[in-house]
Every structure is written in C-alpha cells, then in structure tokens.
C-alpha cells in the first residue's frame, strides 16, 4: 500500500508534465498488476497441470525462437544492421532476446530436477539456449543466466552446485570471456547513463521523492545525458532502480525492490514445510525473480509494461506470493518445533 501511495503522490506532484499518454501508461501498470499478479497466479497455484503447461509454453516459444534466430542469421533475414552477427530471432534487439534465456534456462533445470524431461532433452535444450545466448553478446544476459543457473543448482544440492561452478568456470574461461571481449566495450557509456540518472534524482527533494514523471523523465534524460558526454541512441539509464527513480522517485524504487527480495527470502526460508514438488517450484520462482532483477541492474526492460518481461515477472512473483501466503498459514497452524 505504501508503494501505491507514493505512486499516486508522484502522479500528483508531476501533474504539470502529465498528458493523456501518461495516464494510459499508469493505467496499464494497474491492469497488468491485477491480471498477472493477482488473477493468473491463482489459477497457476491451484492447478499444477496448468502451471506446468505455462512453463511448457515458454519453453516451446523460446525453442522456436532459438531455431529461428540461428536460421535467420544464416540466411540473413531479420538482421539489424546496428548489431551485425547477433542472433535476434523474432526480436529486433539482442538484449531483448537475452532476457528470455535468463528466464527459460532455469525452467529447463527445473524440468530436469522435477523429472519432467529426460536427460537427453535437458542437454539439447540447455545447449541450444546457451548457444543462442552467447551470440546475443549481451553481458547482462550472460550474468543473469549465470546467476539463474547457480541459484537453482544451489537450491538443488551442494554437490550439484559445486559441479556447476566448475563447469561454468571452464565455459566462461574458454568461450564466454572471448566472445564478451569481442564486443565493443560500452562500460563507460553505461556509467555515463547511470551518472545522468543519479544527477536527475539528486537534483532536489522533489525529484528524489517523486521523480519527474513517466514520460517527462525520459525526455529530460535524453537532454541531460548529452551534458555528461553520452551521445548514444539510448533513452534510459539501463538500470531498473535508476529508471524507477527518475520516473517515480527513489522511495517507490527502493520499496519495490526491497519487497520483492523480502518475499523471495521469506518464502525460501519457509519452503522446508512444503512437499518436494512444491519446494522445487518455489526454488524455480525465486531463481527466476532474482535472476531477472539482477539482469535488469544492467538493463531495464522489466520496467516497461509494453514488453513481455513485466507480465512474466509479475506472474512468477504472483505465484510466489501465493506460496508465501500459504506458508504463513502453515506456520501459524502447524508450527515446526
């Protein structure tokens, strides 16, 4: 409720820069929250078959897109001249493609750990998704997927986790570092983008508490970043905390991230009360949520309601909230001694 209150106060504070598009976009946040955080998760939580089918749909789409990305790149169809040699598939930007692997690779591990797929299919899907992720050349994607793999194997067992660290270390050393270094270094440009956002947020008390508006903040950011020496065709700070900060203020940004992390941590601690199948689901949900958040520390597509990432994230978080509420009742009625 506190987050909603600050969102509303941000709308009032920035009313002089609001327009019709602002109200439509803000409305879309509430619609998405109602549909994907409240309605859909209830069905997925109460129907195990529906939950598994939901994951299957994601895997089928990602598999189709992965094959399409490889084929399109080979025959030079749907290539973006700004990103030569990058795999795109049905998307127009490699960073958009990379985040689907941050989400889908943990699902592949979950399916294998839950004995929903055979080892051969697990290896094929993991190899296909990893190959396509590598050739997005997205360092945020590399880190997001890596964290997802480490988390879900850590939840599985210490032995699996240690083996995963050894294998991923070898892969990173002999393949990933070389590919990552072949891409033009954009670290300085990203730092300048973040510096611009920090400057906007810290400009005065009002901008810190309430931001400068959903659309107005982007317009201001595009002008401000030039003063910091960044001339890239980038319209946001590429960081979820800072983008939320310039739009709605740092209170909304900090509270939102803190709430997601708090629920993830609490549900993980209490998941020992669950049966094995549900515990595996909670491990998957927490893995996807944390990995996606981490990915968006170097990107910020999660904040945009017009993209597919927000609905997916809200759905997974909504199911986790259902488990958190269920575990609260279990803790009250069946305390563990």
ABEGO torsion letter per residue (X at the ends): XAAAAAAAAAAAAAAAABBAAAAAAAAAAAAAAAAAAAAAAAAAAABAAAAAAAAAAAAAAAAAAAAAAAAAAAAGBGBBAABBGBBAEABABAAAAAAAAAAAAAAAAAAAAAGABBAAAAAAAAAAAAAAAAAAGBAAAAAAAAAAAAAAAAAABAAAAAAAAAAAAAAAAAAAAAAAAABBBAAAAAAAAAAAAAAAAAABAAAAAAEAEAAAAAAAAAAAAAAAGBABBBABAGBAAAAAAAAAEAAAAAAAAAAAAAAAAAAAAAAAABBAAAAAAAAAAAAAAAAAAAAAAABAAAABAABAAAAAAAAAAAAAAAAAAAAAAAAAABBBX
